[in-house]
Amino acid sequence: MNANNPSGPTVHPYTREMAMIHPVFRRESRLLAELVQEVRPADTARSGILAEHWRLYSIGLHAHHTGEDEMLWPVLLPHLDLDAEQVLAMEAQHRALDEGIAEVQRLMDRWEAGALAEDRDELADALRRHHRQLCAHLDEEERNVTPLVALHVNEKQWLAVGERGLAETPRNRLMIALGAILEDTSPEERQEFMARMPLAARVLWRILGQRQYRRETDRIREGRRVSA
């Protein structure tokens, strides 16, 4: 039931957005391991580019998980009984991921300074471990928790989670964040997602954002093709 209108129908959140955001982290964590492994020894210019990309990626992932921990799970848990264990497992997995991220950051800092081959290889291994751990977590969240969110979290509560994430995104990174989300979407998903955005944001994406995102990904991926 709607919390503000007990006699009215339940308003389900737009949980499809979660299934559109998660591929960003799956893709970028995979690419980071591949791109780091390809860097030539002593290429500190390249190691600096990828270290900065990792920093922005890890900030975005932390903001995504913190938004769930602080704004989504507390809304969801009072509605659950035995299913609460599944949500608590998500919180525990977030903490475990934080430990892996800290390890990658330590290795990234060391590699960035000199781009030594042995540091590169150790870092790439840690990035691959992070990717596997993250994908397992996201798979479990989508399988076990997203259906509970659809049942028990109303649209206003869901939008508050998204607004929190938007507020934590630097304004000069908004179009890049949008491009990252749209890159792996189907034409139908893209149309639906863009339709929910303000007109000004849609226009900005068409005239500026697409080119900005392509420049960014060309710099990071050294010309690998993107679809956004």
C-alpha positions in Angstrom: 0.0 0.0 0.0 1.1 3.6 -0.6 2.4 5.0 2.7 0.7 8.3 2.0 -2.5 6.8 0.8 -3.3 3.5 2.6 -6.4 2.9 0.4 -4.6 3.5 -2.9 -2.4 1.2 -5.0 1.2 0.4 -4.2 3.7 2.6 -6.1 6.6 0.4 -7.1 10.1 2.0 -7.6 11.8 2.1 -10.9 14.0 -0.8 -10.0 15.0 -1.3 -13.7 17.4 1.6 -13.1 19.4 -0.6 -10.8 19.8 -3.1 -13.6 21.0 -0.3 -15.8 23.6 1.1 -13.3 25.1 -2.2 -12.2 26.5 -2.9 -15.7 28.6 0.3 -15.4 30.5 -1.2 -12.5 30.8 -4.6 -14.1 32.2 -3.2 -17.3 34.6 -0.7 -15.8 36.0 -3.1 -13.2 36.7 -5.6 -16.0 38.2 -3.0 -18.3 40.4 -1.6 -15.6 42.1 -5.0 -15.1 42.6 -5.4 -18.8 43.9 -1.9 -19.4 46.3 -2.0 -16.5 47.7 -5.3 -17.7 48.4 -3.8 -21.1 50.5 -0.8 -19.9 54.1 -0.9 -20.9 56.7 -0.7 -18.1 57.7 2.8 -17.1 54.8 4.4 -18.9 53.9 6.7 -16.0 51.7 8.9 -18.2 49.4 6.0 -18.9 49.5 4.7 -15.3 48.4 8.2 -14.1 45.4 8.2 -16.5 44.3 4.8 -15.3 44.9 5.6 -11.6 42.7 8.6 -11.9 40.0 6.5 -13.7 40.2 4.0 -10.8 39.8 6.8 -8.3 36.6 8.1 -9.9 35.3 4.6 -10.4 35.9 3.7 -6.7 34.3 6.9 -5.6 31.2 6.2 -7.7 31.0 2.6 -6.4 31.3 3.8 -2.8 28.6 6.4 -3.3 26.3 3.7 -4.8 26.8 1.3 -2.0 26.6 4.0 0.7 23.3 5.2 -0.8 21.9 1.7 -0.4 23.3 1.2 3.1 22.0 4.5 4.4 18.8 5.1 2.4 17.5 1.9 0.9 18.1 -0.9 3.4 16.7 1.0 6.4 13.5 1.6 4.4 13.3 -2.0 3.3 14.2 -3.9 6.5 11.1 -3.1 8.6 9.0 -4.9 6.0 11.0 -8.1 6.1 11.1 -11.1 8.3 13.3 -14.1 7.1 14.2 -12.1 4.0 16.0 -9.6 6.2 19.0 -12.0 6.1 19.4 -11.3 2.4 19.6 -7.5 2.9 22.0 -7.9 5.9 24.2 -10.1 3.6 24.4 -7.2 1.1 25.7 -4.9 3.9 28.3 -7.5 4.8 29.4 -7.8 1.2 29.7 -4.0 0.9 32.2 -4.1 3.8 34.1 -7.0 2.2 34.3 -5.1 -1.1 35.6 -2.0 0.8 38.5 -4.1 2.0 39.3 -5.3 -1.6 39.0 -1.7 -2.8 41.5 -0.5 -0.2 44.0 -3.2 -1.4 43.6 -2.1 -5.0 44.2 1.5 -4.0 47.4 0.6 -2.1 48.7 -1.3 -5.2 47.5 1.4 -7.6 49.4 4.1 -5.7 52.6 2.1 -5.9 52.2 1.2 -9.5 51.3 4.8 -10.6 54.5 6.2 -9.3 56.9 4.1 -11.4 54.7 1.8 -13.6 57.0 -1.1 -12.9 56.0 -4.4 -14.5 55.9 -6.4 -11.3 53.7 -3.8 -9.6 51.5 -3.8 -12.7 51.0 -7.5 -12.6 50.2 -7.6 -8.9 47.7 -4.7 -9.4 46.0 -6.4 -12.3 45.5 -9.6 -10.2 43.9 -7.5 -7.5 41.7 -5.8 -10.0 40.5 -9.1 -11.4 39.7 -10.3 -7.8 37.7 -7.1 -7.2 35.8 -7.7 -10.5 34.9 -11.2 -9.6 33.9 -10.3 -6.1 31.8 -7.3 -7.3 30.0 -9.3 -10.0 29.1 -12.0 -7.5 27.7 -9.4 -5.2 25.7 -7.6 -7.9 24.3 -10.9 -9.2 23.1 -11.8 -5.8 21.6 -8.4 -5.1 19.7 -8.4 -8.4 18.5 -12.0 -7.8 17.5 -11.8 -4.2 17.1 -8.2 -3.1 15.8 -6.2 -6.1 12.5 -8.1 -6.1 12.1 -7.1 -2.4 12.7 -3.5 -3.2 10.0 -3.6 -5.9 7.6 -5.0 -3.4 8.3 -2.8 -0.4 9.9 0.5 -1.4 7.7 3.2 -2.9 8.7 5.5 -5.8 9.3 8.5 -3.6 11.7 6.5 -1.4 13.4 5.1 -4.5 13.9 8.5 -6.1 15.5 9.8 -2.9 18.2 7.2 -3.3 18.9 8.4 -6.8 18.9 12.0 -5.8 21.5 11.3 -3.2 23.7 9.7 -5.8 23.2 12.6 -8.2 24.1 15.1 -5.4 27.4 13.3 -4.9 28.3 13.4 -8.6 30.5 16.5 -9.5 28.6 18.7 -12.0 31.4 18.4 -14.6 31.1 14.6 -14.4 27.3 14.4 -14.9 27.3 13.8 -18.7 30.1 11.3 -18.3 28.1 9.4 -15.7 25.1 9.5 -18.0 27.1 8.2 -20.9 28.4 5.3 -18.7 24.9 4.3 -17.9 23.6 4.5 -21.5 26.6 2.7 -23.1 25.2 -0.8 -22.5 21.5 -0.1 -22.6 19.1 -1.3 -25.3 17.4 1.3 -27.5 14.2 0.8 -25.5 16.0 1.2 -22.2 17.8 4.3 -23.4 14.5 5.9 -24.6 12.8 5.1 -21.4 15.6 6.4 -19.2 16.0 9.6 -21.2 12.3 10.3 -21.1 12.5 10.5 -17.3 15.2 13.2 -17.5 14.5 17.0 -17.6 14.4 18.5 -21.1 17.5 20.6 -20.4 19.5 17.5 -19.5 18.4 15.7 -22.7 19.4 18.7 -24.9 22.7 19.0 -23.1 23.4 15.3 -23.7 22.7 15.6 -27.4 24.8 18.8 -28.0 27.6 18.2 -25.6 27.4 15.1 -23.5 27.8 12.5 -26.2 31.0 14.1 -27.5 32.3 14.6 -23.9 31.8 10.9 -23.1 33.5 9.7 -26.3 36.5 11.9 -25.6 36.7 10.5 -22.1 36.5 6.9 -23.1 38.9 7.3 -26.0 41.5 8.8 -23.5 41.0 5.9 -21.0 40.5 3.0 -23.4 42.9 4.3 -26.1 40.3 4.3 -28.9 38.3 1.3 -28.0 34.8 1.7 -29.5 31.9 2.7 -27.3 28.2 2.7 -28.3 26.9 5.7 -26.3 
